[in-house]
């Protein structure tokens, strides 16, 4: 009877084994980032400076700092992080059921089994783009020089069935530019610009270019 009971218990334990979760992260793809840094105008430096401030005043870009004498302005833009920064894709596979999540998505959560415990991860990403614009020239011609700095603020909250003392809250701030990827220790991948911020800014400046030609 005892022998039968032991076998029955083993069968139950085998049938109720804890699922296993495997997590992998793929690197971001390579993007074609606009390489044009300077836009030229056939008008005075003051005219271009005034046009630049006017056209961005009606956009979603906010002035972070400005130097009127040097014709320099830094603009700040907040948007969907997954549109502007690529940190690769996370794949969560539990017993053959796979879920793919974009690492830089604004908000998401996922669950993973670690040994006999279930862990839940809640991820928040915030994106801020800084656009540094400098106008140079004379009374006949002028040009706008653009430089871009991108920031990704990430917070990962983990809760676990092990108890509150085993929970964690990790934060990371990544700073990158248009061309150089930056390593994320939270995502275990590199993060790089998708080129979307650069395209948006140059599109706005090009509209100013058309207006100045009329």
N, C-alpha and C positions, 0 to 999 in steps of 0.2 A: 504493500500500500504506500509506504514511504517512497519507494522507488518510482511508482506511478505518479505520485504527487510532485516529485522533483522534475520528472520529464514534462509534466503538464505546465509547471511554472516556467521552464525553459522555453516552451512553445509560446507561452503568453508574452514573455520578454522579447522573444525574437520577432513576434508579430507587432509589437509596440515600439520597435526601435526608433530612435529619434532621427528625423530627416537630416541630411547633410547639405550644407550650402557652400557653394564655391563662388567666389567673387573675383572677376578679372577686370582690368581696365585697359582699354586700347588708347593709343596715342592720338592726338588731334591730327587731322589731315593738313596738308599744306595749302595755303591760300595765296591767291594773287592779290597782293596789297598794292594799291595805287602808289607809284613811286614819285609822282610829281610833287615836289615840295614848294615850288614857286609858281605864282600866277602873275603874268605881266599885264599892265594896263597902259593905254596911251592917254593918260591924264595925270594931273598933278598928284603929289603925295597927299595933300590935304583932301582933295576930292575923293581919292580912293579910301582914305581913312574914314571920312564921313559916310561914304557908301557902305563900308564894311560894318561900322557900328549900327547903321540904320537897318541893314538887311538881317543882321543877327538879333537885333532887338525884337523882331517879330517872329523869331524862331523859339524853339524849346531850349536853346542854349542860354545859360545864365552867366553873367559876368562874375568871375572869381576875383580878378584883380585887373587894374588898368593903369597905364602910364601914358597920359595924354601927350606929354612932351616927347617921349621916345616912340610914340605911335605903336605901343605894345599892349596887347590885351590877352588875358587868359580866360577862356570860356569853360564852363562846367556843364556836363550833360549826364543825366541819369536815365538809364533805359534797361531793357531786358538783357540780363547778362549773357544768356545763351545766344543772342544775336550778334554780340560784339566780341566775345571771347570763347574759344573752343578749348576745353580741357579733356577732350576725348569722351569715350562712352564707357559706362559701367555696366557689366553684365552679371546679373545675380541668378545663379542656377541652383535650384533646389530639387533634387530628385528628378532631373530632366526638364523641369519647368523653368524656362529662362525668361527673364525680364531685362530689357535694355533701357538704360536711363542716361540721358545727356548729363554729364557731370556738372556743367555750368548752368543748368536750368534754374530758374528763379526759386522755386519751392518744390520739394519732393520728399518722399519718405520710402523706406524699404525695410524688409525684415530678413534676418539671416539667422540660421541655427548654428550655434557654436557649442560643440559637444552636446550636452543635454539641455542647453539653455537657449532661449530665443531672445535675440537682440533686435531692437527697433532703432533705426537711424532716421533722424529728421534733419534735412539739409536746407539751409537758406543761403542764397547767393545774392549779392548786391553789386551792381556795376556802376562805376563812375568814370567818365572820360573827360580828360582835360585837353583842350585845344589851345595851343600857344600860337598867336598870330602876330607877325611883325610886318609893318608897312615901311618900305624905304623908297627913295626916289628923289625927284626934283620937281620943278614946275611944269615939265613936259611929259615925263613918263614916271611910272612907279611900279612896284611889285609887292605882292603879299607872300610872305614865307610862313609855312604852316609846319608845326611839330605836334606830335600826339603822344600823350601819356595815358595809359589805361590802368585802372585799379579794379581788383576783384576781392571783395570781402566775403569770406565764407565762414559759416558757423555750422558745426555738426554736433547735434545732440544725440547721445546714445542712452537708451534705457534697456535694462536687461532683467530677466527673471531671476538673476542671481541676487537682486536686491538693490536698493537705492545707493548703497555705498560703492557699488561697482559701476554706476552710471558715470557718464563723462560729458563734458562740454568743451569742444575744441574750436579755436578760432584761428583764422589765417588771413593775412592781407598780402595779396600779390600785386606787384607793380611791374608792368611791362610796357614796351613800346611797340611800334608797328611791325618790327622785323625780328626782334629777339625774343624767343620763347622763354618762359620762366617755369621752374619746377614747382609743382604743388605737392607738398608732403601729405596733405589730406587725401588728395585724389590719386597719388602715386603715379602721376603723369606730368607731362609738360602742358602749359597753357600758352596759347598764342592768339594774336589778333586775327579776326576773320576778315578784316579790311572794311567792314561795314561802316564804322565810325568815319574812317578816312573818306569813303565814297560819299557819305552824307555831307560832310563839310565841303568837299570840293564841288559838289553839286550846287550847294548854296552860293559858293564863291563864283561859280560859272554863271549863275543867274545875274550876279552883279556885273560880271564881265559883259554879258549881253546888253544889260541896261546902259553901261557906259559907252557901248559902241553905237547906240542909237542917237 
